[in-house]
């Protein structure tokens, strides 16, 4: 049996909460950037290409990620 769709309205407290963001230092600090590279990007393998970029066996390409080849 088919039920008609219903709409549910969320209750709000009236005024919406202001948007929040990280402090500016997280976007411009060389120290924060270096720490992110070390703790995030240097810990796991990263996808840098797709097999379609390799035409034939033995071909390869290079990429530099965070200062590493």
Secondary structure, DSSP 4 states (H G I P E B T S, - for coil): -PPPP---PPP--SSPPPP----THHHH-HHHHHHHIIIIITSS------GGG--STT------BTTB-
